[in-house]
Amino acid sequence: MCPTDRPLRHRLVVPDLGLGPTRLVVSLWLIPEGSRVAAGDRVVELLADGVTVDLEAPVSGRLAARFADEDDPVCTGAVLAEFEVPE
């Protein structure tokens, strides 16, 4: 593998919450795009049938991109965000 100056990217994906066919909505982004995060920091809240579910950063790095806005419906497996991790 060749060295690169580009950071690695990790995705935040909507997990299967085990709630069956449930409508999920992005309720609130807790971290602005471009901000640094630590693994385990709360990043976004999803609303599922009146229940709020927090999703955490999978890695330490920078929240490089968000792919859904607040109030957008999302489904299991959807990519919500990407994080850049310097090598």
Legacy VTK file of the C-alpha trace (Angstrom):
# vtk DataFile Version 3.0
C-alpha trace
ASCII
DATASET POLYDATA
POINTS 87 float
0.000 0.000 0.000
1.380 3.399 -0.967
1.519 6.206 1.590
-0.982 8.971 1.021
-1.666 12.402 2.406
-5.402 11.778 2.252
-7.062 10.900 5.543
-8.944 7.651 5.976
-12.743 7.921 5.900
-15.169 6.056 8.138
-18.932 6.029 7.700
-21.704 6.416 10.256
-24.535 4.121 9.154
-28.079 3.845 10.523
-28.012 0.584 12.509
-30.761 -2.023 12.645
-32.496 -1.040 15.878
-34.498 -4.257 16.032
-37.778 -2.334 15.961
-39.090 -3.899 12.752
-40.264 -1.646 9.927
-39.983 1.684 11.693
-39.911 5.196 10.287
-36.676 6.859 11.385
-36.128 10.607 11.223
-32.968 12.638 11.826
-34.066 14.614 14.864
-30.963 16.639 15.773
-27.334 16.897 14.709
-25.259 17.407 17.860
-21.933 18.058 16.110
-21.466 20.627 13.327
-19.893 19.486 10.081
-16.140 20.080 10.156
-15.861 19.642 13.935
-13.448 17.292 15.689
-14.938 14.363 17.587
-13.706 11.579 19.827
-14.844 7.997 19.362
-18.020 7.572 21.395
-19.115 11.236 21.230
-22.822 11.618 20.555
-23.177 12.879 16.973
-26.829 12.674 15.943
-30.240 11.869 17.404
-32.722 9.749 15.473
-36.405 9.588 16.294
-38.055 6.179 15.902
-41.744 5.875 16.791
-41.428 8.474 19.544
-38.174 7.046 20.918
-34.942 9.040 20.635
-31.836 7.064 19.710
-28.344 8.592 19.936
-25.674 7.530 17.461
-22.029 7.916 18.444
-18.889 8.680 16.449
-17.307 5.364 15.429
-13.793 6.879 15.418
-11.877 9.916 16.611
-11.351 12.467 13.871
-13.287 15.158 12.015
-16.924 15.060 10.930
-16.197 15.596 7.231
-19.679 15.290 5.715
-23.312 14.858 6.699
-25.636 13.188 4.197
-28.995 13.861 5.840
-30.564 17.008 7.250
-32.682 17.371 10.370
-36.243 16.116 9.776
-35.114 13.872 6.885
-36.466 10.318 6.923
-33.734 7.651 6.874
-33.703 3.875 6.753
-31.533 1.112 8.168
-28.225 0.963 6.335
-28.302 4.586 5.145
-25.007 6.465 5.401
-25.554 9.484 7.659
-22.035 10.891 7.815
-18.364 10.385 7.054
-15.461 10.985 9.408
-11.873 11.741 8.385
-9.136 10.133 10.436
-5.554 11.248 9.846
-3.119 8.401 9.239
LINES 1 88
87 0 1 2 3 4 5 6 7 8 9 10 11 12 13 14 15 16 17 18 19 20 21 22 23 24 25 26 27 28 29 30 31 32 33 34 35 36 37 38 39 40 41 42 43 44 45 46 47 48 49 50 51 52 53 54 55 56 57 58 59 60 61 62 63 64 65 66 67 68 69 70 71 72 73 74 75 76 77 78 79 80 81 82 83 84 85 86
